[in-house]
Amino acid sequence: MDGINYSSAAQNVHIMKYKAEQYIALLERAFVLHRVFPMGSNVMKEPKIVMALPYRLLYKPLNEAIGGLREDFFVAWHLALDTMILIWYPFSVENEVDKWLRGR
């Protein structure tokens, strides 16, 4: 369930988008998930929804889940510090972020 936002959540549970926004806000207040708002000009205006704990990675092997675990760690870290989150997503190779984090 990567790429969760208001529209995909509303579509998956067959509700209106504004109702999905309300439910997601309530789940964020209950510390179940976090909303990561986008920055920039060429991005979707809807926030990305990230689980507070990495439940979405529970049944994946470590080599498939390592990127998501890193993303969840940095989101939680920045939220704890109340700082801005800048996440870089490559457009070319799927594992390019892992190579970049390991120092190529």
ChimeraX commands (.cxc) that place a marker at each C-alpha (Angstrom):
marker #1 position 0.00,0.00,0.00 radius 0.5
marker #1 position 2.62,2.54,-1.02 radius 0.5
marker #1 position 1.56,5.94,-2.20 radius 0.5
marker #1 position -1.41,6.43,0.08 radius 0.5
marker #1 position -3.07,9.85,-0.13 radius 0.5
marker #1 position -6.59,11.24,0.37 radius 0.5
marker #1 position -7.80,10.19,-3.07 radius 0.5
marker #1 position -6.53,6.60,-2.90 radius 0.5
marker #1 position -7.86,6.13,0.65 radius 0.5
marker #1 position -11.30,7.44,-0.38 radius 0.5
marker #1 position -11.36,5.22,-3.45 radius 0.5
marker #1 position -10.31,2.10,-1.51 radius 0.5
marker #1 position -13.04,2.42,1.13 radius 0.5
marker #1 position -15.68,3.93,-1.22 radius 0.5
marker #1 position -16.20,7.25,0.57 radius 0.5
marker #1 position -15.94,10.88,-0.52 radius 0.5
marker #1 position -12.53,12.55,-0.48 radius 0.5
marker #1 position -13.47,15.15,2.16 radius 0.5
marker #1 position -14.65,12.36,4.50 radius 0.5
marker #1 position -11.34,10.53,3.96 radius 0.5
marker #1 position -9.51,13.75,4.93 radius 0.5
marker #1 position -11.52,13.90,8.17 radius 0.5
marker #1 position -10.84,10.24,9.03 radius 0.5
marker #1 position -7.14,10.61,8.26 radius 0.5
marker #1 position -6.93,13.70,10.49 radius 0.5
marker #1 position -8.55,11.71,13.32 radius 0.5
marker #1 position -6.13,8.81,12.82 radius 0.5
marker #1 position -3.23,11.24,12.92 radius 0.5
marker #1 position -4.49,12.64,16.23 radius 0.5
marker #1 position -4.64,9.05,17.54 radius 0.5
marker #1 position -0.94,8.57,16.53 radius 0.5
marker #1 position -1.81,5.82,14.02 radius 0.5
marker #1 position -0.41,7.64,10.99 radius 0.5
marker #1 position 1.38,10.79,9.85 radius 0.5
marker #1 position 0.68,13.16,6.98 radius 0.5
marker #1 position 3.73,14.38,5.04 radius 0.5
marker #1 position 2.82,17.50,3.09 radius 0.5
marker #1 position 4.54,18.08,-0.27 radius 0.5
marker #1 position 6.76,21.01,-1.17 radius 0.5
marker #1 position 7.64,22.30,-4.61 radius 0.5
marker #1 position 5.87,23.17,-7.80 radius 0.5
marker #1 position 5.72,19.85,-9.69 radius 0.5
marker #1 position 4.24,17.67,-6.93 radius 0.5
marker #1 position 0.78,16.47,-5.99 radius 0.5
marker #1 position -0.95,18.84,-3.57 radius 0.5
marker #1 position -2.22,15.98,-1.40 radius 0.5
marker #1 position -0.06,14.82,1.51 radius 0.5
marker #1 position 1.46,11.36,1.55 radius 0.5
marker #1 position 0.06,9.19,4.34 radius 0.5
marker #1 position 2.65,7.22,6.34 radius 0.5
marker #1 position 1.80,4.75,9.10 radius 0.5
marker #1 position 3.23,5.67,12.51 radius 0.5
marker #1 position 4.59,2.14,12.77 radius 0.5
marker #1 position 5.69,0.37,9.57 radius 0.5
marker #1 position 2.75,-2.07,9.39 radius 0.5
marker #1 position 2.82,-1.89,5.59 radius 0.5
marker #1 position 6.24,-3.59,5.67 radius 0.5
marker #1 position 5.35,-6.33,8.14 radius 0.5
marker #1 position 5.26,-9.26,5.71 radius 0.5
marker #1 position 8.00,-8.15,3.32 radius 0.5
marker #1 position 11.56,-9.47,3.45 radius 0.5
marker #1 position 14.15,-7.01,4.77 radius 0.5
marker #1 position 15.81,-6.43,1.40 radius 0.5
marker #1 position 12.44,-5.26,-0.04 radius 0.5
marker #1 position 11.44,-3.25,3.03 radius 0.5
marker #1 position 14.69,-1.38,3.75 radius 0.5
marker #1 position 13.76,1.73,1.75 radius 0.5
marker #1 position 10.35,2.01,3.40 radius 0.5
marker #1 position 11.87,1.50,6.84 radius 0.5
marker #1 position 14.34,4.32,6.20 radius 0.5
marker #1 position 11.55,6.59,4.99 radius 0.5
marker #1 position 9.41,5.86,8.07 radius 0.5
marker #1 position 12.39,6.42,10.37 radius 0.5
marker #1 position 13.20,9.83,8.88 radius 0.5
marker #1 position 9.55,10.92,8.90 radius 0.5
marker #1 position 9.24,10.01,12.61 radius 0.5
marker #1 position 12.57,11.68,13.36 radius 0.5
marker #1 position 11.62,14.94,11.65 radius 0.5
marker #1 position 8.18,14.96,13.26 radius 0.5
marker #1 position 9.77,14.46,16.68 radius 0.5
marker #1 position 12.14,17.38,16.03 radius 0.5
marker #1 position 9.35,19.44,14.41 radius 0.5
marker #1 position 11.51,20.18,11.37 radius 0.5
marker #1 position 10.83,20.34,7.66 radius 0.5
marker #1 position 10.90,17.05,5.74 radius 0.5
marker #1 position 12.56,16.92,2.33 radius 0.5
marker #1 position 12.38,13.47,0.74 radius 0.5
marker #1 position 14.16,12.89,-2.57 radius 0.5
marker #1 position 12.63,10.33,-4.92 radius 0.5
marker #1 position 14.61,9.35,-8.01 radius 0.5
marker #1 position 12.83,9.02,-11.32 radius 0.5
marker #1 position 15.23,6.56,-12.95 radius 0.5
marker #1 position 16.25,3.46,-10.98 radius 0.5
marker #1 position 14.16,1.86,-8.21 radius 0.5
marker #1 position 17.04,1.26,-5.78 radius 0.5
marker #1 position 18.94,4.48,-6.51 radius 0.5
marker #1 position 18.07,5.91,-3.07 radius 0.5
marker #1 position 19.62,2.89,-1.33 radius 0.5
marker #1 position 22.80,3.29,-3.40 radius 0.5
marker #1 position 22.89,7.00,-2.61 radius 0.5
marker #1 position 22.46,6.36,1.16 radius 0.5
marker #1 position 25.23,3.72,1.15 radius 0.5
marker #1 position 27.66,6.11,-0.52 radius 0.5
marker #1 position 27.44,4.43,-3.96 radius 0.5
marker link #1:1,2 radius 0.2
marker link #1:2,3 radius 0.2
marker link #1:3,4 radius 0.2
marker link #1:4,5 radius 0.2
marker link #1:5,6 radius 0.2
marker link #1:6,7 radius 0.2
marker link #1:7,8 radius 0.2
marker link #1:8,9 radius 0.2
marker link #1:9,10 radius 0.2
marker link #1:10,11 radius 0.2
marker link #1:11,12 radius 0.2
marker link #1:12,13 radius 0.2
marker link #1:13,14 radius 0.2
marker link #1:14,15 radius 0.2
marker link #1:15,16 radius 0.2
marker link #1:16,17 radius 0.2
marker link #1:17,18 radius 0.2
marker link #1:18,19 radius 0.2
marker link #1:19,20 radius 0.2
marker link #1:20,21 radius 0.2
marker link #1:21,22 radius 0.2
marker link #1:22,23 radius 0.2
marker link #1:23,24 radius 0.2
marker link #1:24,25 radius 0.2
marker link #1:25,26 radius 0.2
marker link #1:26,27 radius 0.2
marker link #1:27,28 radius 0.2
marker link #1:28,29 radius 0.2
marker link #1:29,30 radius 0.2
marker link #1:30,31 radius 0.2
marker link #1:31,32 radius 0.2
marker link #1:32,33 radius 0.2
marker link #1:33,34 radius 0.2
marker link #1:34,35 radius 0.2
marker link #1:35,36 radius 0.2
marker link #1:36,37 radius 0.2
marker link #1:37,38 radius 0.2
marker link #1:38,39 radius 0.2
marker link #1:39,40 radius 0.2
marker link #1:40,41 radius 0.2
marker link #1:41,42 radius 0.2
marker link #1:42,43 radius 0.2
marker link #1:43,44 radius 0.2
marker link #1:44,45 radius 0.2
marker link #1:45,46 radius 0.2
marker link #1:46,47 radius 0.2
marker link #1:47,48 radius 0.2
marker link #1:48,49 radius 0.2
marker link #1:49,50 radius 0.2
marker link #1:50,51 radius 0.2
marker link #1:51,52 radius 0.2
marker link #1:52,53 radius 0.2
marker link #1:53,54 radius 0.2
marker link #1:54,55 radius 0.2
marker link #1:55,56 radius 0.2
marker link #1:56,57 radius 0.2
marker link #1:57,58 radius 0.2
marker link #1:58,59 radius 0.2
marker link #1:59,60 radius 0.2
marker link #1:60,61 radius 0.2
marker link #1:61,62 radius 0.2
marker link #1:62,63 radius 0.2
marker link #1:63,64 radius 0.2
marker link #1:64,65 radius 0.2
marker link #1:65,66 radius 0.2
marker link #1:66,67 radius 0.2
marker link #1:67,68 radius 0.2
marker link #1:68,69 radius 0.2
marker link #1:69,70 radius 0.2
marker link #1:70,71 radius 0.2
marker link #1:71,72 radius 0.2
marker link #1:72,73 radius 0.2
marker link #1:73,74 radius 0.2
marker link #1:74,75 radius 0.2
marker link #1:75,76 radius 0.2
marker link #1:76,77 radius 0.2
marker link #1:77,78 radius 0.2
marker link #1:78,79 radius 0.2
marker link #1:79,80 radius 0.2
marker link #1:80,81 radius 0.2
marker link #1:81,82 radius 0.2
marker link #1:82,83 radius 0.2
marker link #1:83,84 radius 0.2
marker link #1:84,85 radius 0.2
marker link #1:85,86 radius 0.2
marker link #1:86,87 radius 0.2
marker link #1:87,88 radius 0.2
marker link #1:88,89 radius 0.2
marker link #1:89,90 radius 0.2
marker link #1:90,91 radius 0.2
marker link #1:91,92 radius 0.2
marker link #1:92,93 radius 0.2
marker link #1:93,94 radius 0.2
marker link #1:94,95 radius 0.2
marker link #1:95,96 radius 0.2
marker link #1:96,97 radius 0.2
marker link #1:97,98 radius 0.2
marker link #1:98,99 radius 0.2
marker link #1:99,100 radius 0.2
marker link #1:100,101 radius 0.2
marker link #1:101,102 radius 0.2
marker link #1:102,103 radius 0.2
marker link #1:103,104 radius 0.2
view
